[in-house]
Amino acid sequence: MKEKIIEPKTLPGFMELLPEKQILFNQMIDKIRQSYEMFGFLPLDTPIIELSEILLAKAGGETQKQIYRFEKGENDLSLRFDLTVPLAKYVCMHKNEIAFPFRRYQIGKVYRGEKPQKGRYREFYQCDIDIIGDEKLDIIFDAEMPSVIYSTFNTLGFSDFTIHINNRKILNGLFEELNLKEKVTDILRIIDKIEKIGEEAVKIELKKIDIKEEKIEKIIDFIYIDGSNNEKLEKLINLNINNETFLSGIKEIKEVMEYTKIFGVPEENLEFDLTIARGLDYYTGTVYETFLNKYKELGSICSGGRYDNLAQNYTEKTFPGVGISIGLSRLFYQLNEVNLIKEEKKSIAKVLVVSMDEKLDKAIEVATALRNKNIPTEVYIQNKKIKSKFKYADKLKIPYVAVIGEEELKNNTVTLKNMETGEQEELKIEEVIKKLL
């Protein structure tokens, strides 16, 4: 009996790309990695699978529902849902071996069992950097993050973007002043949605958590204080709010903005924005959201902030930190959708070496010589007609074909053909190398 043919398909929410798109995706990863390493961040790669008790130590609500969890033998295991919790575990395990402040980057896949939508995946790449302190971490590190963001997106080919920056202490101080301290988390989550749902919808949401209208108006007026970065700071200071948390936030944001200039971030790329709250509970100070100015509808393309205690679930020691993350899979999808990126490189090989007859000795020898000079080279192995070999090169968009026939063997040369222009010339291997480098 003939076996049933299974239809090949990929699970919803998992990204698979054709080679030319994958080349572009890998190029973006390489550029991000290079940018992170330029600032001295060290590479880290933690396991995709962790013990559930490690990953779920602080997770709750929606996060816990989205985690992929399973049992294998006696082990209760889960797939990592971000790169921050594994970092916390790592710092605790290796605190006596690593140097503080610990600067690490990690680029890897994470998993969330949420409903897949356009550009929102269940398996996706995150590109994170964090700086972790041992008990203390200077506020100047918060100013270095916009510098890394600026450098990274310039390296990726973008210039028209704005890094929006705020400090959670300013907002927390205001809410304490309005006697809303017990509702801070709920208020911040609602404010964080103002760009998506608008002012009126935010007011309705605030009413639902029993905040009086006069206090709602004060919150809205507060977050919409306008002017230049310095003018906003002056207006906040002139409010004469004597709350300690509020004043601490003002001092920190002032210092961070001063140092971002020293780090070389142009003023037009940095905006002090009181609407930026970052809904996650663990952010305690500086917060960041980055937007492409002409494509605000894409949402934040890089976000993060300061947190007081990275590893409080695993140790009594305090490890404050600051970090940012680029959700690369989602960003890649969005940039493709609005045609902001395109595949410039269609192939990995720069040259395809083909032999006119069945013998491959010379073709392999030529390919080895080219590879020794770091020129990516493929040898056409199959015994097919020369037309098929050129068709193969054309389909893969390989820029050059090096042909070896009787004449070339006799002259110890190759005929190099430019597949785009059709031009070809007979050259010595040294001349080929010089042309392709």
N, C-alpha and C positions, 0 to 999 in steps of 0.2 A: 504494500500500500504506500502510495506517495505521501511523503511528509507534507504537512500543511505549511504553506508559505506565509511567513509572518511579515506584516506590513512594517517597513522601517519608519520609525517616527521618533521625534525627540519630545520629551516631557515639556508641557507648557511652563514658561518661566525660566528656561535654560537657554543660554545664548550659544548658537553655533554660527560661525562665519565662513564664507568662502575664502580661499587662500589670499586673494588680493585685499580683502577687508581685514583678515587676520594679520597680514603684514603691517597694515596701517595701525591696527590696534597695538601690535607689539612695538611699533615705533613710538607710539604715545607712552607706553610703559617705560621704554628705554629713556625717553626724554625726562619723564618724571623722576625716574631713578637717578639719572645724572644730576638733575637739579637738586634733589635731596642730598646726594653725596657731596655736592659742591659746598654745602653748608656743614659738612662733617658728620652727618647722621650715619649711624652704623646699621648694617642690614640685620634683620631678624626674621626667622621663619618658624612659626609655632605650628603644632599639629592641627589639622582640620578637625580631628575627633578628640574630644576631651571627656573626662569624667563629668557626668551631669552635675554632681555636687559642686564642682568648680565653676562651671558655666552658669549654674542657676543660683549661685550664692546671693546675688542681688536682684536677679531678674524677677519680674512680676508682671501681672496684667497682660497686655498684648504681647510683650516680648516672650513671656513664657509660653503663650499659645502658639507662637510662630517657630519655636525651636524644634528642629528635627531630633527626636529622641528615640532611642532603641536599646534593646538589651542584646548582648553577645556573651554567652556563657553566664558568668556571675556578675559581669560588669554592666552598670547602667551608664550608657554613653550618649553624647549629644554632639551634633555638628556645631562648630563655632558660628555665632550669629553676628559677631563683630571682631575686631582685632584688639580692642581695648582690654577686655576681660582676660584674654590669654597673656597680654602684656603685664597685667597686674600679677598674675600667677608667676610669670617669668621673673619679674623684679623681686618678688618675695623669695623665690627659690635660689636666686643668684645674687642676692644683695651683698654678699661678702666677696664676690668675684668681679662685679662690674664697677666701673668708675662713675661717680656722680659729679655733676648732673649727667644722667644717662640719656644720650641722644640716639634714638633708634628710628629707623623707618621699616615699614613692612608693606609689601604689595602682595596681596593674596586673595583667594576666594573666601567668601562667607555665605551663609545659608539662612534664609528666612522663609518659612512656610506661609507666606501671605498670598493673597489672590494676585496672580500675575496680570499686569496691564501693559500697555505700550510703554516700553522703556523702563518698566519696573520688573525686576527679575527675582526668582527664588534663589538662584546662584549668581553671584556677581562679585566683581573685583573691587576691593577698596585699596586705596593708596594712602597710608597713614604715616604721619610723623608725630612723635611725642618727645618732650624733654621732661625727665622725671628727676626731682630733687630728693635728697635725703633729709627729711624734717623741714627744710626750707628750700625755696626756689625764688630767686630774685624776679621782680616784676619786669625787668629788662628783657627777659626771655619771651614775655608776652608780646613785646615789640618786634622781636625777631620773626615771629610767625608771619605777619603781613609781608615781610621782606622775602620769605620763602615762597609765599603765594604769588607775589609779584614776579619773582624770578621764574617760577615754574610755568605760569601761564604765558609769559613772554617767550619762554623756550618752546612752548607748544604752538606759538605763532599768533597769540592774541595780545592786543594792546588796549582795546576799548572795553575795559572792565573796571568795576569798583569793588573794593573790599569794604564792606560795612562793618563797623566795629562799635561795641557798646560794653558796658560793665554791669553785670547782674546786681552788684551791690547798690548801684544808683537806683535801680528799680525796687529792689528789696527795701532800701531805706525809705523810699516814698510810701510803699505799702505799710511799713511799720508806722510811719507818721500819720497815715490815714486809719490806723487801727485795723489793718487787714492782714496782719502777719500770718494768721492761721490759714489764709487763702492764697498765699503767695504762689504756690506751685500751680494751682488752678488758673490764677490770673495770668501767669507767665505763659502757660500753654495756650491760652486764648489769644493773648497779645501776639504771640509768635505766628498766628495765622492771619494777621491783619492784611498782609500783602495778597494772600490767596482769597480771603472771603470779604474783605472790605470793612470799613469803619462801622457801618450800621449793623452788620452781622456780628461784629465783635461786641457792640453794645448789648445786643440781644443775648449773646452768650454770657456776658458779665451779669446781666439781670437774672439769668437762670441760676446763678450761684449766690443770689441774694445780696448783691451789692447795690447800695442806694444810688439813685440817679445823680445826685450832686457829686458823689465820689467817682462815679463812672466818668463824668465830664472832666473832673480833675485829672484822672488817669489819661484820657484821650488828649486833653490839652497839653499834658506833660510830654507824652511821647511824640507829639507833633511840633515841639519847639523847633523853630527853623533858623536858618542862617548858616554862615560858614562854621567849620569845626570850632574855631575859637569863639565865635559869637554864641554858639550853643552852650559852650562851657561857661561863658560869662553870664548868660541868662539863668543857668542852673545855680550858679553861685549866688546870684542876686535874689533867688527865691528864699534865701536865709533859712533853709531847713537845717536844723542843728542836730539831726539824727546822725549818730556815729557811723552807722553802716553807709549812709548816703555820702557823708564827707570822705570816708575811706575810698568809695568808688570814684568820686570826683578826682581825688588825688592820684589814684591809679591810672585812670583814663588819660589824665593830663600828662603823666609821665610816659605812658605808652605812646601817645601821639607824638610827643617830643622826640622820642627815640626812634620811631619809625622813619622820621625825616633823616636822622643820622644814618639809619640803615639803608637809605637811598630810595625809599618809596615815595614817588611823586604825590603831591597833595591832591591832584585830580583823581588819583586812583584809590584814595582813602576817604571814607565818609563816616563821621561820628553819627550814628543812627540810633535814636532811642527806641525805635520800634523793634530792633533786633533783640530777642529775648532767649532764643534757643530753648525749646521746650523740655529738654532732658534735665532731670533733677540734679545730676551730679555737677553741672557747671556752677561755679561759685564766684567768678570774677569776670575777666575779659571774655567776650564772645565775638565770633566772626561769622559773617556770611558773605560770599562772593558772587556777584552777578555780572553777566555780560550785558552791557548797557543797552544794546539794541535788541536783546532777546531775554528780557526780564521774565517772560512767560516760561522759560526753561527752569526757573527756580534757582536756588543756590547751587553753584557748581563746585564749591569748596567751603566747608564749614568746620567749626570747632570751638575750643575755648579752654579756660583755666578751670581746674578742679582741685580741691583742697587735699583729698586723700584717695589716691588711686586704689590702694590695696587694703582698705579697712576691713574687708571680709576675710582676709587671710593672715593679718598680722596686727600687732598693737603699734608697730612703728608707723610713722606718718610719711607718706610719699606723695607730696604735692606735684602736680604736673600741668603742662599746657600742650595742646596738640591740635592738629587739623586733619581732615580726611577728604579725599576726593573719591566719590563713588564713580569709578571709571566706566563700568559697563553702562550705567544709565546715561552718563555724560556722552559717551561714544554714540549711543543710540540717538540722543537728542541732537547732537552736532550733525550727524548724518541726515536726520530728518529735515533740518533747515539748510542743508548743503553748505555747512561751514567748514567741513573737512572733505577731502577727496583722496582717492588712492593715486599717488604719484608714482609709486613703485609697484609694478605688477608682478615682478618675479624676484626671487632671491639670487639666482644665478645671473651673472653679468654676461657670461658667454657660454654657448653650447658648442662643444667640440664634436664634430662628426667625421667619420671615415667613409670614403667612397667605396671601400670594399669591406669584406668581413673581418679583416685583421684590425684589431684595436690597440696593438702595442704602442704605435706612435701617438694615437689619440690619448691614451692614458698617460704617456710620458709628457705630452704637451699640457694636459690638464694638471698634472702634478706640479709642473714648473710654474703654472699660473697661480695655483693654490699656495705655493710656497711664497708667492709675493702678495698674499692676501686678496687675491682676485677670486670671488665666488665662481666656481666653474662646474658645469655638468657635462658628462660624457654621454652621448647617445649610444646606448648599448645594442638595441634591437637591430636585427638585420632587415632593414626595409629600404624602399627606394628613396633616393635623395629628396624627392618632392615631399614625402611623408615626414622626413626629418626637419625640413624647413617649415612645414605646416605645424609641427609640434612646437618649434621655437616661437613661431608667430602666435600660436594659441596661448602660450605661457608668457608672451611679451618679453622674451629674453632679448636684450638689446643687440647682441652680436652672435654670429655663428662663425666658428673657425673650421674651415673645410680642409681635410687632408686627403689628396688624391695621388695619383702616380707622379704627376709633375712636382707636387709639393714634397713628396718623399725623396725624389731625386735631388731637389734643391735645398732640402732641409729647411723648408718654409711652411707656412700655412696661408690659406687665402681667407682673410678676415672680411666678413660682410656685415655692414651696418643694416640692421633689419628695418630701421625706420626710413632711411634715405635710399637704400638699395645699393649704395656705393660699396665696392669691394676692391681690395688690393692684396697683392702677395707680399708677405712680410716675414722676416726672421722672427724667431720667438722673442728675442730681446726687444724688437720693435713693437711687437704685439703687447708685451708687458708695459712698455712706455706709453702706448696709446690708451691702454685700458686703466692705468693707474690714475 
